C-alpha cells in the first residue's frame, strides 16, 4: 500500500472497503487487514470479505502508530481458508478492495 512511511507518521484514519464482492469456488472465507510486513494486521485488524453487502462492506479505524523511529511499509494482509492462488492465477473470479490512509508526520 505505502512504502517508506516515517516512524513519526501518525494516522488520522485508515479505511479499507470491499468495492466488488470477492468470489471463489475453492476458498470459503477471506479476510483482510492492514499492517507492517511480517507482522500481520497490526494497524487494522482482519475483517471478513466475500460479503453480500459489498460495496457497503468496509472497516474504518483510527490506529495507534505502530512505531516511533525508522521507516516501514504498510500493506494489505489477506488471510483465507484456502490458497489465494498458485502464483500464476488467482483462485478468485472477482473481487476488489480500495484503501485510504490519512495522517501526518509528527514533529
C-alpha positions in Angstrom: 0.0 0.0 0.0 2.5 2.5 1.2 6.3 2.2 1.3 8.8 4.1 3.4 6.5 5.6 5.9 8.4 7.6 8.5 8.4 6.2 12.0 7.0 9.6 13.1 3.9 9.2 10.8 0.6 9.5 12.8 -2.6 8.1 11.5 -5.8 10.2 11.3 -7.6 7.1 9.9 -7.4 4.1 7.7 -10.4 2.9 5.6 -10.5 -0.4 3.7 -13.5 -1.2 1.6 -14.6 -4.2 -0.4 -15.9 -2.4 -3.5 -16.6 -5.6 -5.5 -17.5 -8.8 -3.8 -14.8 -11.5 -3.8 -16.0 -14.8 -5.3 -14.3 -18.2 -5.3 -15.3 -21.8 -5.8 -12.4 -23.1 -3.8 -12.0 -20.5 -1.0 -14.9 -20.3 1.5 -13.6 -17.4 3.7 -11.4 -14.4 3.1 -10.3 -11.7 5.5 -8.1 -8.5 5.0 -6.3 -6.3 7.5 -3.6 -3.6 7.3 -0.2 -3.8 8.9 3.6 -4.0 8.5 5.3 -6.7 6.5 5.9 -9.9 8.6 3.8 -8.5 11.5 0.3 -9.2 10.1 -2.6 -6.9 10.6 -1.1 -4.8 13.4 -2.7 -1.5 12.3 -6.2 -2.6 11.3 -7.5 -6.0 12.4 -8.6 -8.6 10.0 -12.2 -8.2 8.8 -14.3 -10.5 6.6 -14.6 -10.1 2.8 -16.8 -12.1 0.4 -19.7 -10.0 1.8 -23.2 -9.8 0.2 -23.2 -6.2 1.3 -20.3 -5.1 -0.9 -19.6 -2.3 -1.8 -21.0 -1.3 1.7 -18.6 -3.7 3.4 -15.8 -1.6 5.0 -13.6 -1.1 8.1 -12.7 2.4 9.4 -10.2 2.7 12.1 -8.0 5.3 13.8 -5.0 3.1 14.6 -2.2 3.9 17.0 1.2 4.5 15.4 3.0 1.2 15.0 6.5 2.5 15.6 8.2 5.7 16.6 11.6 5.5 14.8 12.9 4.3 11.4 10.8 3.7 8.4 8.3 0.9 7.5 6.0 -0.3 4.7 2.2 -0.6 5.2 0.5 -3.4 3.4 -2.8 -5.3 3.0 -2.7 -8.6 4.8 -5.0 -11.3 3.3 -5.9 -14.5 5.1 -8.1 -17.2 3.5 -9.5 -20.6 4.3 -7.5 -21.9 1.2 -4.8 -20.8 -1.2 -5.3 -17.4 -2.7 -3.8 -18.7 -5.9 -1.0 -20.7 -7.4 1.5 -17.9 -8.2 0.3 -17.7 -11.8 -3.5 -17.4 -11.4 -5.9 -16.3 -8.7 -8.4 -18.6 -7.0 -10.9 -15.7 -7.2 -13.1 -14.9 -10.2 -13.9 -11.4 -8.9 -13.3 -9.0 -6.1 -11.7 -5.7 -5.3 -10.7 -3.6 -2.3 -9.7 0.0 -2.0 -8.0 1.8 0.8 -7.4 5.2 2.2 -4.7 6.2 4.6 -4.8 9.7 6.1 -2.3 11.1 8.5 0.7 13.4 9.1 4.3 13.3 10.1 4.8 14.4 13.7 7.5 16.9 14.6 
